[in-house]
Amino acid sequence: MAAAGAQLTAAALLLAAALCFLAKPSSATNVTYDHRAIVIDGVRRVLVSGSIHYPRSTPDMWPGLMQKAKDGGLDIVETYVFWDVHEPVRGQYDFEGRNDLVRFIKAAADAGLYVHLRIGPYVCAEWNYGGFPLWLHFIPGIKFRTDNEPFKTEMQRFTEKVVATMKGAGLYASQGGPIILSQIENEYGNVAVHYGAAAKPYIRWAAGMAVALDTGVPWVMCQQTDAPDPIIDTCNGFYCDGYKPNSNSKPTLWTENWSGWFLSFGGGVPYRPTEDLAFAVARFYQRGGTMQNYYMYHGGTNFGRSSGGPFIATSYDYDAPIDEYGLVRQPKWGHLKDVHKAIKMCEPALIATDPSYMSLGQNAEAHVYKTGSVCAAFLANIDDQSDKTVTFNGKAYKLPAWSVSILPDCKNVVLNTAQINSQVTSTQMINLASSTQASDDSSIEAELASSGWSYAIEPVGITKENAVTKPGLMDQINTTADASDFLWYSTSVIVNGGEPYLNGSQSNLIVNSLGHVVQVYINGKLAGSGKGTASSSLISLTTPVTLVPGKNKIDLLSTTVGLTNYGAFFDLVGAGITGPVKLSGPKGALDLSSTDWTYQIGLKGEDLHLYNPSEASPEWASDNAYPTNQPLIWYKTKFTAPAGDDPVAIDFTGMGKGEAWVNGQSIGRYWPTNLAPQSGCVNSCNYRGPYSSSKCLKKCGQPSQTLYHVPRSFLQPGSNDLVLFEQFGGDPSKISFTTKQTASVCAHVSEDHPDQIDSWISPQQKLQRSGPALRLECPKAGQVISSIKFASFGTPSGTCGNYNHGECSSSQALAVAREACVGVSSCSVPVSAKYFGDPCTGVTKSLAVEAACS
């Protein structure tokens, strides 16, 4: 028992440190690092972190998100700091509402979590303009992210503002707060070569500036292999198990483990298999890492016009362990929770020494942490095809392909990353209006708007007195400063007859644009449109047009869909119609690129604040026959919020493209007519082998996003207002309000699975265990398991909601599952022939159960 005693003593020290953090929030915490780990109050720590971005959720959601993160086994919440939301106008700061960073960090502390504050202030994050405010672009002589004095002055001023705000609230660990790490810059190493000789002095300056702010906690730079001491260089990617920092005095940290991928309008929906993500996590700790962060742990929503890209969708779900709506995603959340428990069981060994490597055969290896009486081992099969049986310390271990087994005592497997003991949730979409059901990522109960629609027509072309006329075509961003998605380009041509660009009255209008969307109006009527894509925003549009004798008005509406957020000199990537623009016919062309154009920033309805229902406007009409399937229409209606506390979404099926506001708050851009390509998706994604952002896609040939999150805090009792601006044309009567619910809970566990991890009290203490067990738990407090929809012990197959009996199946499975589970909120069923009988001897059997909760 000496080994167990040493392990428990180390664990007790770690527990005491954690309790100290919770019980004495006002006492200073000393945070340093050495070559193995972050050191907190003198104790090395193995840490698990997850990204949650405060502007992508709401203050009402924050406590629940933090508690789910804590319950999921996280130690740290990581967030960027978004410069554009905090300083929308130079010198005018906003730290209120969703931008209340202090409140967000305190919510993390209230849940017992540390915080990693990634100040940047460049953040990328698929956020508009990479998080930079647009006014920065117009400072004379400025060049972003290089050795440029105007930029460095502004970057330092904002960084100092953030640090001062944190210090003022006592939030650094050195003050007794939860912030134990900070980041300066962001992934600069990916683009530094493009900035030439100025890159290195810029990075040295940024590091020195940050350290001089005296926060009392370490600073990091991600993807920056030349990060100056004492800055810790860290890794971002789908896998970081091979990463080594640039100094033997620094620990191996992983600041972004991409839990999925972002969604683009016009793209398939990406997802990352749970088994692969767990494999990546285990491999990182196996090979010497001591802190990793999920990017994202909760992705959230790109409200308003905050999404970048261009063409980043409004949903930033990211296939994260906590979904866009704040609900845990199973089995990802649950399986990773088990992985975290297994890692933490190894912590005394991981912090005590460096790993030793041992080959277990082709594509199989062990890493062992052993010092004195403490020992932990990781056994990996990195083959992406074949399962293996390996011998370690004289004992045989089965290793599925692309998996890691974790042995906190170097003997017993408490978890294998490819064998999921966590439950799965099955969901479905229910539209009560049509009583149809379709399998999807959510369970949706329709709540239709209860009143008619008012409308207002957005005029075509120039209507504002502040419009300007200039020769030639101007870049959109330089013109609008992103005050609006929209910029009108207006000119006219005189037709006398016989012009070489005419074929009778017909011509072709050729428009070349940097993006992102263009609509062509001739004499006030829509003639054509074009759009770019996430891979290329460029538009080359040829539109057949009919011209009349005399003056012909040409109005081009150029629209941005989020500004570029990544890449060298991303701030200089333009948008809008930069030409050439010309009329072309069989005998010649008329180049309009250098003629006089009149420019109008934004829409008349934006200036009139039509999106704010508290501001009355005579523009609204309430005819029973409101226009549908016409471009440039504002719509308004009232609705009653769906009952209960389930998350709310709007299904925008039937609309084209636009933006929506609930009680004056923008829920983001909607674009249900932008479809994913027909190809590129897989029915079932094989977790084995390296993951990439295009490996696992779904919803090919379907809208990239139809459901748009409405936070409960946006809603009010009684009557609520919904306002839409529809750019392309749609029918608002077809949209529906929906709530997200869980339809079924399932699990599928085999006889080969390790025991449930909670059955392991200590790695060195072998308890009396019954073997693997299937566990189910209702997702909401107060619910109980009301029925068993499916149960099979033998060789069942399929997925949650679509299980099938195999060639052999115990006749007792349904009765056993009902007896164990019905009427209780959670249950555990041993996966053993002892309870079900043996329907097929000599075959490895499994138990699959699907249950409903109410």
Secondary structure, DSSP 8 states (H G I E B T S, - for coil): -HHHHHHHHHHHHHHHHHHHHHH-TTS---EEE-SS-EEETTEEE-EEEEEE-GGGS-TTTHHHHHHHHHHTT-SEEEEE--HHHH-SBTTB---SGGG-HHHHHHHHHHTT-EEEEEEES---TTBGGGG--GGGGGSTT--TTSS-HHHHHHHHHHHHHHHHHHHHTT-BGGGTSSEEEEEES-SGGGTGGGGGGGHHHHHHHHHHHHHTT--SS-EEEET-TT--TTSEEEEEES--TT---SSTTS--EEEEEESS---BTTS-EE---HHHHHHHHHHHHHTT--EEEEEEEE--B--TT-B-BTTB-SB--TT-SB-TTS-B-TTHHHHHHHHHHHHHHTHHHHTTS--EEEEEETTEEEEEEEETTEEEEEEEE--SS--EEEEETTEEEEE-SSEEEEETTSS---EETTS--S-EEE-EEEETTTTEEEE-SSEEE-B---S--EEEE--SS---TT-EEEES---HHHHHTTS-SEEEEEEEEEE-S--TT-BTTEEEEEEEESSSEEEEEETTEEEEEEE--SS---EEEEEEEE--SEEEEEEEEEE-SS-B-SSTTGGG---S--S-EEEEETTEEEE-TTSEEEEEES-HHHHTTTT-TTS--TT-B--SS---S-SSEEEEEEEE--SSSS-EEEE-TT--SEEEEETTEEEEEE-TT-B--SSS--SS---SS---TTTSEE-TTSBS--EEEE-GGG--SSEEEEEEEESS---GGG-EEEEEE--EEEEEEETTS---GGG-SBTTB-------EEEEE-SSTT--EEEEEEEEEES-EEETTEEE--S-B-TTHHHHHHHHHTTSSEEEEE-SHHHH--SSTTS--EEEEEEEE-
